[in-house]
């Protein structure tokens, strides 16, 4: 291969590739129409919209526009069990979409799971949607590398998720790279400083922090290729029909008298190994508390992090069904769908298996053990606490005195996530106001119905 040819294959597309929408159905709310139009005009973009705001509906309309404009194929990658849910919604809207697991297009719009991406040829498609695109947040992860390679030369790319980077801003670089904007490492060099050589380092501190003088520039840059919202009023629309019931979170901190091996007294676990050991020696007490809590509810989801937790829970909670990592793909999907359809009343699984994309408004109770991943907790809670939920949602957190360090780190990430969304919305609103006053860029403008 000639060197110039090699460079050409490595080069990603740049610029705007969008067009005016040609299909804008009435079933979309006004804020959804705005987001669909903005994404279509941009061509390559990300939408960070909270759970229950209708991302699936917007994705389907975006894909249908690409098909009607180009008469070429679009593919959607989604988490496990979400593809069947998406097809059901599409069928109800009259949009043709088909599932595929063999790597072949199934009509103009094909949907599959992230686990199947290596079977597909990007040359078969002109557009790609990543549903719950936080699946590619890990900058060195296999899925991210496969996705970036798959999308590298596509003119139409669309990322949709509720949590772009709730606890670490640098994760936004993976979304940027997938869209052909700044690469992850280029973003770090431009906007961040490495804190690994700081004095008095903290294990809970991010390795990279935004440079103080670059904070506004960073958020303006993010706003140039993405839109974020938690409620329609973030863009000036009415919040009618998008007001959530009360979320009731309760913490149960168990007093356990067992010290860690080699220690005389009970104290908070500090290192990762100590935290894991704390989990093991308090297994019985924690799980028995969970079993007690779920007795008060007809339907519950219990989230564990380790196999020994979910296995023990399945033994002591009557009629509970466990989804484990060792289950086949088909078995996992079958159980998730069965719970969605109400056939399973007590579901035990891990956030990394079932916390993304599914609509579980029929359930209003869940139990957790704490972890360092705020995103997993947020996504798992949002299976129930999402627009369309009519009842107050009860979330129980069961932990021990020894795990208070993990719990405090989680609380820190909650605050950081809220600050991130505030910044995103603030800068995006500023951009919208600028566009409204000065019509410099006619390709990205406010839709006519505002």
N, C-alpha and C positions, 0 to 999 in steps of 0.2 A: 504494500500500500504506500502511495506517495505521501510525503509529509503534509503537503497542503490538504490532501484528501482526509488525512487523519485529523487535522485541525478542524476541518469543516464538519466532520462527524461529531467532534467534541463540542462545537459551538452551539449555544442555545439561541433560540429566536429572541428578538428583543423588539420593544415598541408595543403599540396598541393594535389589536387585530379585531376589534369589535364591530358591531353593526347595530342599527336601530332594530328593536324587537318587531317581529312580524306576527307574533302570536302572544296575546296577553288576555287570558281567560278571566271571566268575571268572578270565579271562585276565589281569586287572590284578594287579600286585603290590600289597602292602598300602600302600606309600608312594604308589603311583599312585592307589589308591582314596582315600587321604586328600586328595591334591591335587585330584582331580576333585570330591570332595565340597565342599572349601573353595571352589573356583571357582564351583560351582553355587550354594552358599549366598550367596556374595558377589554374583554376578550380573554385576559388571563388575570384572575383575581381570587381573593379569599374573602369569605363572609363568616364572621365570628358572631353568630346569633344564638341567643339563649335557647335552652331546651323548650320545646313546645311552641316555638314561633313559626313553625311551618317550613322548616328547611327542606323537608322532603318534597313538598309541593313546589317550592321555588326551584329546586334542582331539576325536577321533572319538566317544568316549563322552560327552563334554560336549555335543557337537552333537546326538547321538541323544537325550539327555535333554531338550534344548530342544524338539526335534521332538515327542517323546512327550508332553511337558507342554502344549505350546501348539498342536500340529498346524499350525505355521507353518514358514516356510523359514529355513534357516541358510546362510550363505555363508562359504567359507574362501578367504582370499587367501594364496598361497604363492609362493616363488621359482620361477624357470624350471626345468622338468623335475621339480619336486617334486610337482606335482599328479598326474602319472601314477603316481609312486611311492606317493603317499598312496592313490589309488584302488585300487592293487593290494593294499595292506595292508587297506583297508576291505573289499574283496571277500573276502579270506581270513577276516575276522572276521564276515562276514554283515551288515555295515552298508552300506546302499545310499547310494552317493555317485556323482555324475556330474560330468564336466568340462564347462565352458562357455566359449566364447570370443566368443559373439555378444551377450552382455549379458542373456540370458534365463535364468531359473531352470531347472534340469534335475532336477526332483524336489525332495524336501524338503531335501537337503543338496547344495549346489553348490560345486564348487571351481574356482578359476581362478587366473591369475597376476596379480601386482601391476600388470603392464603393461596389463592389460585393465580396470582399475577404472573408468575413465571411461565404459565401455559399460553399466555396471550401474546400476540404480535402487535406492537404499536402501529405498524403500517396499515393495519386494518381499520384504524379510527382517525378521525379528524379532531375529536374532542374527548376530554376525560374529566370526570367528576370524582372527587374524593369525598365520600360521605364520612363524617367523623374523622376529618383529616388529621386530628391529633395523633392518629395511628403512626404518623411519620415524624413525630416530634424528636425522637432520638437521632442526633446528628450522625451517629456512627452505626445506627441500627440497620439490619438487613432490609426491612420493609422500606425505609426511607431511600436507601440506595437503589432498590428496584424501581420504586415509584419515580424518582428523579430521572433515571435512565429511560423509563417508559414514556414519560411526558416530555422529554427534552426538546423534541421538534414539533410538538403539537401547537397549532395556533390558538386553539381553544382549550383552556384549562380552568377548572373551577374547584376551589377548596371550600368545604363547609364544615364547621364545627362549633360547638358551644363554648369550648375552652381553648383558645389559641395557645396560651402559655400561662396558666394560672399561677405558677410559682417560680418561673424562671424565664425572664424576658428573652434570653438567648435562644430559646426554642423556636421563636418566631423566625429564626434564620432558616430552619428547615422548610417552612412554608414558602419563604421568599425564594429559596433555591429551586423548589419544585416548580414555581411559577416562572422561573427564568430571570428573576430579579437578582439582587446581590446573593452570592454564594454565602454559605454559613460562615466560613472563615473570613471572607471579605467583610461581612457585617460586623464580626467581632473586632476586626482591626479598625474599622471606621468609627464605631460607636462605643466600644467597651474597653475596660481595662482589666488586666489579669490581677486577681487579688491573692493568688497562691503564695506570693512572697510577702504578704502583709505580716506585720508583727501581731502576735496573739491571735492566730487564726482560730475560727470556730468551725466545728464540724457541720453545723447547720447553715453555714454561710455559703452563698453561691460562689463558684470559682470566678465568675465574671460579674462586674458591676458596670452600669452605665456611667460614662464619663459625665461629670457634672455639666460641662459646657456643651455637651451634645444631646442633652435630654430632649429638648424641644425638636431638634433636627431629627432625632431618632423617631419620635412619634409622628412627625410630619411625613417621614419616609414610609413608615408603616401604613399611614393613612392614604398614601398614594396608590397602594395596590390592594387595600382591604377596607372593609366596612365592619363595624362592630356595634352591637346593640344588645341590651338586656330587656328592653321594653320598647314598644313603638314610639313613645314620647321622646326617646333619645334622638329621633329624627323629626320630631315635631308632629307626629301623628297621635291619634287618640289611643288611649290604653283600654278602651272598652273591649270587653271579651278577653282581656289579657291581664286580669288581676288575680293573683294567686291566693288561695286560702292560707291559713296560718301554718307555719312550719314549727313544730314543737320538738326541740332537741334536748334530750336528757342524758346526763353523764352519770355513770355508775362506777365509782372508784372503789375497788374492793381492797379491804385490809387483809393482806396475806402475810402470814408470819414466817414464811420460808425465805431465809437469806440465800443469796446466790452461792454456788459452790465455792468453798474456801473463805467465806466471809462470815462474821459473827452476827452482823446486824442487817436488817432490811434497809436498803437505800436505793434511790433511783438508778436504773441501769444507764450507763454512759456510753460505752462502746457498742458497736453493732453486735458483737458477739455476746455481750452482756444482755442486750435487749432480746436476742434470740433465746438465750438461756432462760430469761425471765418468762418468756412466752411458754416455754416447755414446762417449767416447774409450777406454773399457775394454770395449766390447761384445764384441769378438772373444775376448779372454782369458777373460771371465766365461762366455760361452756355450760355449766349448770345454771349460772345466772341467765344466760341467753335462753336456755330451755324454759326457765321460769317466765321470762318476759314475753315469749311468743305465745304462751297459753292464753293470753287475753285477746288475741286477734285470730280471725278466721284465716286470713291470708298474710303471709310474711315472707320476706327475703332475708336470709342470714348470710353475711359476707365474712369469709375467713381469708387468711393469707397463706397458710401452709396446709399441706395435705393432712397432717395429724390433727389440725383443728377441724377441718370439714368432715373428716372421717369420724371423729369422736362425736361431733354434733349430730351426724346422721344416725348414730347409734342411740342417742338419748332423746331425740325429738321424734315423737310418733308420726308416722306417715310422711316424714320429710324425704325429699328427693335430692340427692347430691349430684352436682355436675363437677367432675374433676378434670384436671389437665390430661389424664391418661385416657379419658373417653375419646372415642373416634369423633371426627368432625360431624358426621351424620348424627351420632348420639347426642352430642352437645346441642346441635340445632334442634333436634326433635324435642328435647327436654325444655329448651328455652321457649319454643313455640307452644308446647303444652302448657307451660305456666302462663304465657300470654293469653291463651284461650280459656284459662280458668280450670284446666284439668288437674293441675298441681296446685296445692294450697300452701305448702311450706317448701320453699326452694333454698338449698344451700349451695353456694358457689363462691368463686373468687371474683373480685372486681375486674381483673384482667381478662376474664372469660365473658362476663355478661353485663358489664357496666356501660356499654356504649350502644346508643342508637335505638334501643327498644322502647316502645310505649307501654308502660305498666300503670296507667292511671287507675286500674281496677284494684290496686294494692295501695294501702296508705300506712304501712308499718314496715320498718326494717331495722336490723341490728348490725352493728359494726364492732370490730376491734380496731384501735387506732393504727395508723401507719404514717410513714413520712410522705406519702403521695396524696397531696390535696386533690389533685385532678381525679384520681380514682374515686375518692370519697364524693367529690362534687358530682361526677358523672353518675355514680351509683345512686345517690340521693335523687338525682334528676330523672331517674327512670319513673319515679312516682310523683315527685314535686315538680310538676311541669304544667304548662297551660293546658287546660282541659281537665285537670284534677278538681273535683267538686268538694272533697272532704279535707279537713285538716290532716296533715301528714305527721306521723310520729316517728322520730328517729332516735334510737337508743345507742349510746356508745358505752361499751363495757371495757374497762381497763383496770389496772392495778396501780398501787402507789409506786411500784418499781418502774412503771412505764410512763410516768409523768413527763419525762424528757421528750418522749415521742409525741405525746399529746400537745405539749407546748410548741413543738416545732410545727405541728399541724396548724395550730392557731395562728402562728406567725405567717404561714403561707396563705391562710384565709385573708388576712389583712393585706398581704402583698397582691393577691388576686384582685381584690376589690380596688386597690389603687391602680392596678393595670387597666382595668376596664374604665375607670374614671378618666384616666389619661387618654385612652383610645377614643372614647366618646367625645371628650373635650376637644381634641384636635380635629376629629372628623367633623364635628359641628362647625368649628372655625373654617374648615375647608369648604363646607357647604355654603356658609354665609359669604365667603369670598367668591364662590362660583355664582352666587345669586346676584352679587353686586357688580362683578366684573366678568363678563362673558368672554374670557380669554380662550378657553379650550371648549370648542363647540362639540367635541366628541364625547365629553363627559359632562352632562348638564342635568339640572333638575327635570324630572318628568313633567309633562304638561298638566297632569291632574293635581299637582300640588298648588 
